[in-house]
Amino acid sequence: MSARGVKMEKKTSAKAVYVETPALLGALRTRNVSPVTIFRGDLELSSKMKIKVWVYKKTIEERFPTLKKYSDKAPPTDRFATHEVKYGPQVVPISSAEWDVVKFKPEKSVKLLGFADASNIMQ
């Protein structure tokens, strides 16, 4: 049981997948993941009405690890290196302190922005 008295049951699902090449059968697997909240906060319906919600991730897309290129010839990283921002055709260096000031820091929230007619939603 969780702190709010709601019993979270572990659910499993099965899906029939037809594979023509038997060698590919090892590549298809499912993984059981326990429910973890990705957001705990307010669902803002209006500026005067907010509801406490817990958001759980239902599915996640599995991706292959990205390829990385390492080289012994590359110079070691400079801890005093600056960030660069493209400004028109030029690239302008800015310090880490300036980067922290101008970097976008969004707040985590869930807000109702509006409604749409069901006929406008493609399925």
C-alpha positions, 0 to 999 in steps of 0.5 A: 500500500502507498502512503495514500492507502491506494494499493498499486498492483503489478500488472503484466501484459502480453502482445502477439508478435509474428516474426518471419526470421527466428534469429530476430526472436531474441531481440524482442523482449518485454520488461516489467517496470514498477510505477514511479511518479515523474511529477507530483504537484498541482494540476492548474485548471484556472488561477483559482482552482488547483488539484494535487496530482501524481503523474505516472509514466505508463510507457517508455520508448527503448532506444539503442545506446548512442555511439560515442567517439573517443580519441586519445589525440583530443585535448583534455577538457578545459574547466575554464571553457566558455559556452558559445551562442550563435548570434547571426552569422557569428558565434559569440563566447559567453562565460559560465556565469552569464550562461547560468543567468540566461539559461531557460529554467522552466518550472514543473507544472501541469496546466489546462490550456484549453479545450478542443472539439473531438472532431478536430482530433486525428486518431 
